[in-house]
Amino acid sequence: MPRFMFWIGLVFALVGTGLAYGTFYAWTASQSMVNDGVQTEGKVIDLEYRPSDDGGGTYAPVVEFHDRDGNRQVYYSAASSNPPSHSRGDVVTIYYMPDTPERAMIDSFSDRWMVILITGIMTLAFGGIGYGILFFMVRRWRTVRRLKAHGMAIMADFEGCHLDTSTRVNGRSPWRVVATAIHPGTGKKDAFESEQIWVNLSEELQGKKLRVLVDPARPHDHYVDLSEYIAED
């Protein structure tokens, strides 16, 4: 796998890690509000319209309540929806922090869990992709390093190059070289596929034999040595 994929994986992993911290912070803030906050009742006095890029919009409840000192407070919910989750005049349960009553939260699924749910899903998506790429690449690099140091070299017949359409960068897909030979570990003819490369070596390799490093004890581990034809990534 090309080195640039490592940087893609690293960026996704870092974003996923940041989202994980954000999810944890949102969860602890919600729990702190419930455990340490003051519970009271409030009244929905307005629905704040929040336009979206697609031309539509959502509505967030604006809640009026009084803190324990009798002061009037107005809370603008961070969660919005369409249709609105509340109507004007609705009475809702609300939590607020006693020393900072402007920090409040409606006791509803959207206020308590929506941000946590969204950031949690994004954490799984970015973190799963990023750490998955990094895990695969590190494991592959270790395998290649082991084969270069201790692998058995065999000569394989060039069979062809094919596009690896599982990867696309700026509309382009990389190539993989395929060569065949008798595997010393199984005694059977096997096909050996190279790492991803960004040039088609069909003409240069036609009729050639390629050096392939294999591990007889691990038939699936192999490395097609193309260093004579391209610079190693």
C-alpha positions in Angstrom: 0.0 0.0 0.0 1.5 3.4 -1.0 2.9 5.6 1.7 0.3 8.4 1.1 -2.3 6.0 2.5 -0.5 6.0 5.8 -1.0 9.8 6.0 -4.7 9.4 5.1 -5.0 6.8 7.8 -3.2 9.0 10.3 -5.4 12.0 9.5 -8.6 9.9 9.9 -7.2 8.3 13.1 -6.4 11.8 14.6 -9.9 13.1 13.7 -11.5 10.0 15.2 -9.4 10.4 18.4 -10.5 14.1 18.6 -14.1 13.1 18.1 -13.8 10.4 20.8 -12.6 13.1 23.3 -15.5 15.3 22.2 -18.0 12.5 22.7 -16.5 11.7 26.1 -16.7 15.4 27.1 -20.3 15.7 25.9 -21.2 12.6 27.9 -19.5 13.8 31.1 -21.1 17.2 30.7 -24.6 15.6 30.4 -24.0 13.4 33.4 -22.7 16.3 35.4 -25.7 18.3 34.6 -28.0 15.5 35.8 -26.0 14.6 38.9 -24.9 18.1 40.0 -27.5 20.4 38.4 -30.7 21.7 39.8 -33.9 20.3 38.3 -36.8 22.6 37.7 -39.6 23.3 35.2 -39.5 25.7 32.3 -41.8 26.9 29.6 -41.1 26.9 25.8 -41.6 30.5 24.9 -40.3 30.4 21.3 -39.0 28.2 18.5 -35.7 29.5 17.1 -35.5 28.9 13.3 -32.0 27.7 12.1 -31.6 27.6 8.3 -29.7 24.8 6.7 -27.6 24.8 3.5 -30.1 22.7 1.6 -32.7 25.6 1.8 -34.7 24.0 4.6 -34.3 24.6 8.3 -34.9 23.3 11.8 -36.4 24.6 15.0 -34.8 24.7 18.5 -36.9 25.3 21.6 -36.3 28.5 23.6 -37.1 27.8 27.3 -37.8 30.3 30.0 -37.2 29.2 33.7 -36.3 30.8 37.0 -33.3 29.7 39.0 -33.3 29.1 42.7 -32.7 32.8 43.4 -35.8 33.7 41.4 -33.9 35.2 38.5 -35.4 34.7 35.0 -33.2 32.6 32.7 -33.6 31.9 29.0 -32.1 28.7 27.5 -31.6 28.2 23.8 -31.4 24.5 23.1 -28.5 23.2 21.1 -30.7 20.5 19.6 -33.0 21.4 16.7 -35.3 19.4 14.5 -38.0 19.7 11.8 -40.8 19.2 12.7 -40.1 20.9 16.1 -39.7 18.6 19.1 -41.8 21.1 21.2 -44.5 23.6 20.8 -44.8 27.1 22.3 -46.3 26.9 25.7 -45.0 23.4 26.5 -43.8 22.8 30.0 -40.5 20.9 30.1 -38.2 19.6 32.8 -34.8 21.4 32.7 -31.5 21.1 34.5 -29.2 24.0 35.2 -25.9 24.4 37.1 -26.5 26.3 40.3 -23.5 28.6 40.0 -23.9 29.1 36.3 -27.6 28.9 35.5 -27.0 29.9 31.9 -25.6 26.4 31.5 -28.8 24.4 31.2 -30.2 21.3 29.4 -33.8 20.1 28.7 -34.4 16.7 30.1 -35.1 15.2 26.6 -33.4 12.6 24.4 -32.3 15.3 21.8 -30.7 17.6 24.4 -29.1 14.8 26.4 -28.0 12.3 23.8 -28.2 13.8 20.2 -24.7 15.4 20.3 -23.2 12.3 21.9 -24.9 10.0 19.4 -23.7 12.1 16.4 -20.1 12.5 17.6 -20.1 8.8 18.6 -21.1 7.7 15.1 -18.5 10.0 13.6 -15.9 8.6 16.0 -16.6 5.1 14.9 -16.5 6.1 11.2 -13.3 8.1 11.2 -11.5 6.1 13.9 -12.5 2.8 12.3 -11.2 3.8 8.9 -8.1 5.5 10.2 -7.0 2.9 12.7 -8.0 0.1 10.3 -5.7 1.6 7.6 -2.8 2.1 10.1 -3.2 -1.4 11.5 -3.2 -3.0 8.0 -0.2 -0.9 6.8 1.9 -1.5 9.9 1.2 -5.3 9.7 2.1 -5.3 6.0 5.3 -3.3 6.6 6.4 -5.7 9.2 5.7 -8.7 6.9 7.7 -7.1 4.1 10.6 -6.2 6.4 10.7 -9.8 7.7 10.6 -11.2 4.1 13.4 -8.9 3.0 15.5 -10.1 5.9 14.7 -13.8 6.1 12.4 -14.6 3.1 13.2 -17.3 0.5 13.8 -15.9 -3.0 12.2 -17.6 -5.9 11.9 -16.6 -9.6 8.3 -16.2 -10.9 7.0 -15.7 -14.4 5.4 -12.4 -15.2 1.7 -12.8 -16.0 0.4 -9.3 -16.3 -0.6 -6.0 -14.6 -4.2 -5.2 -13.5 -5.8 -2.2 -12.1 -6.7 -2.3 -8.4 -10.1 -0.5 -8.6 -10.5 -0.8 -4.8 -8.4 2.3 -4.5 -9.0 5.6 -6.4 -7.0 8.8 -6.0 -8.0 11.8 -8.1 -9.9 9.5 -10.4 -7.0 7.1 -10.9 -6.5 3.5 -9.6 -3.1 1.9 -9.0 -1.7 -1.2 -10.7 -0.6 -4.5 -9.3 1.8 -6.9 -10.9 1.0 -10.6 -11.0 3.6 -13.4 -11.3 3.3 -17.1 -11.0 5.6 -19.8 -9.7 5.7 -23.1 -7.7 5.4 -22.2 -4.1 8.1 -24.0 -2.1 5.9 -24.2 0.9 2.9 -25.9 -0.8 4.5 -27.4 -3.9 1.7 -25.9 -6.0 1.7 -23.2 -8.7 0.7 -20.0 -7.0 0.0 -16.4 -8.1 1.9 -13.6 -6.4 0.6 -10.1 -6.4 2.7 -7.0 -5.9 2.1 -3.9 -3.8 0.2 -1.1 -5.4 2.2 0.9 -8.0 1.2 3.9 -10.1 2.7 2.8 -13.4 1.8 0.0 -15.8 4.8 -2.2 -16.2 3.3 -4.6 -18.7 5.7 -3.7 -21.5 8.8 -3.6 -19.4 8.1 -7.0 -17.7 6.8 -8.9 -20.7 8.6 -12.2 -20.8 10.6 -11.5 -17.6 11.0 -13.4 -14.5 10.5 -11.6 -11.2 12.2 -12.1 -7.8 9.6 -13.0 -5.2 10.3 -13.4 -1.5 8.2 -16.0 0.3 7.9 -17.7 3.6 7.5 -21.4 3.2 5.9 -21.7 6.6 3.4 -18.9 5.8 2.2 -19.5 2.2 0.1 -16.3 2.1 3.1 -14.1 2.9 5.0 -12.9 -0.1 6.7 -9.8 -1.6 7.2 -9.2 -5.3 10.5 -7.3 -5.7 10.1 -4.6 -8.3 13.0 -2.5 -7.1 14.8 -3.0 -10.4 11.9 -1.2 -12.3 10.5 1.4 -9.9 11.7 3.2 -6.8 10.4 1.7 -3.6 7.7 3.9 -1.8 
